[in-house]
Amino acid sequence: MAKIVIRRDQESSLKRRVMAAAVRGFGLHSIRLDHDGWNDQLILIPGGRPLFAEFKVKGEEPRVLQVRRHDTLRALGYDVVVWDDYDTAIADLGRRVPATIVKATGATL
């Protein structure tokens, strides 16, 4: 049971760090999703481009139900990401946020 708690703590820590940086650095908004199998966060990228983000402990893969949800979302045309690393997540967000937003906010992540 201890391994599960440690993994959830590590996953929660990654999610908090990335989302704090996304809000602070890019002025993004997000909605926490709390339904089994669905992504952890719905990130609202400027320009009407929602991004479903799943946070995992380094090296951990999404569960089977999560993979099914990801496939459904992608089939509907949504972007879905799975992040297990802070630097990768921030770089990915930086690529997704329009350059005009980055310039206006002075984001430096």
C-alpha positions as CSV (number, residue, x, y, z in Angstrom):
1,M,0.0,0.0,0.0
2,A,2.9,2.4,0.7
3,K,4.1,2.3,-3.0
4,I,0.7,3.5,-4.2
5,V,0.7,6.5,-1.7
6,I,4.2,7.5,-2.7
7,R,3.3,7.3,-6.4
8,R,0.2,9.4,-5.9
9,D,2.2,12.0,-3.9
10,Q,4.9,12.1,-6.6
11,E,2.2,12.4,-9.3
12,S,0.3,15.2,-7.4
13,S,3.6,17.0,-6.8
14,L,4.4,17.0,-10.6
15,K,0.8,18.2,-11.4
16,R,1.0,21.0,-8.8
17,R,4.4,22.2,-10.1
18,V,3.4,22.1,-13.8
19,M,0.0,23.8,-13.3
20,A,1.5,26.5,-11.0
21,A,4.1,27.2,-13.7
22,A,1.4,27.2,-16.4
23,V,-0.7,29.7,-14.6
24,R,2.2,31.9,-13.5
25,G,4.2,31.7,-16.7
26,F,1.5,31.6,-19.4
27,G,-1.6,32.8,-17.6
28,L,-3.4,29.5,-18.5
29,H,-6.5,28.2,-16.8
30,S,-7.3,24.6,-16.0
31,I,-10.0,22.5,-14.7
32,R,-9.2,19.5,-12.4
33,L,-11.0,16.4,-13.5
34,D,-11.9,13.9,-10.9
35,H,-13.6,11.0,-12.7
36,D,-12.2,7.6,-12.8
37,G,-10.3,7.0,-16.1
38,W,-10.4,10.6,-17.2
39,N,-7.4,12.8,-17.4
40,D,-6.2,14.8,-14.4
41,Q,-6.5,18.2,-15.9
42,L,-8.3,20.0,-18.7
43,I,-5.9,22.9,-19.7
44,L,-7.5,25.8,-21.5
45,I,-5.0,26.9,-24.2
46,P,-5.8,30.4,-25.7
47,G,-7.5,30.2,-29.0
48,G,-10.1,27.6,-27.9
49,R,-7.7,24.6,-27.9
50,P,-8.5,22.4,-24.8
51,L,-5.7,20.0,-23.8
52,F,-6.3,17.0,-21.7
53,A,-3.3,16.3,-19.5
54,E,-2.5,13.1,-17.6
55,F,0.3,13.2,-15.0
56,K,2.2,10.1,-14.1
57,V,5.2,9.1,-12.0
58,K,8.4,8.8,-14.1
59,G,8.2,5.7,-16.2
60,E,4.6,4.8,-15.3
61,E,2.1,4.1,-18.0
62,P,-1.6,5.1,-18.1
63,R,-4.0,2.4,-16.9
64,V,-6.1,0.4,-19.5
65,L,-9.2,2.5,-18.8
66,Q,-7.2,5.7,-19.1
67,V,-5.8,4.6,-22.5
68,R,-9.4,3.9,-23.7
69,R,-10.5,7.4,-22.6
70,H,-7.4,8.9,-24.3
71,D,-8.4,7.0,-27.5
72,T,-11.9,8.3,-27.3
73,L,-10.8,11.9,-26.8
74,R,-8.3,11.7,-29.7
75,A,-11.0,10.2,-31.9
76,L,-13.2,13.3,-31.1
77,G,-10.3,15.6,-32.2
78,Y,-8.9,16.6,-28.7
79,D,-5.3,16.8,-27.8
80,V,-4.2,14.4,-25.1
81,V,-0.8,14.3,-23.4
82,V,0.7,12.1,-20.7
83,W,3.5,13.8,-18.8
84,D,5.9,12.2,-16.3
85,D,8.5,14.9,-16.2
86,Y,8.3,18.6,-15.3
87,D,10.7,19.9,-18.0
88,T,9.0,17.9,-20.8
89,A,5.6,19.2,-19.7
90,I,6.7,22.9,-19.6
91,A,8.4,22.6,-23.0
92,D,5.3,21.0,-24.4
93,L,3.1,23.7,-23.0
94,G,5.4,26.3,-24.4
95,R,5.0,24.9,-27.9
96,R,1.2,24.8,-27.6
97,V,0.7,28.4,-26.3
98,P,0.6,30.9,-29.1
99,A,3.7,33.1,-29.3
100,T,1.6,36.2,-28.9
101,I,0.5,35.0,-25.5
102,V,4.0,34.2,-24.5
103,K,5.2,37.7,-25.6
104,A,2.3,39.5,-23.8
105,T,2.9,37.7,-20.5
106,G,6.7,37.8,-20.7
107,A,6.7,34.1,-19.9
108,T,10.1,32.8,-19.2
109,L,9.9,29.2,-18.0
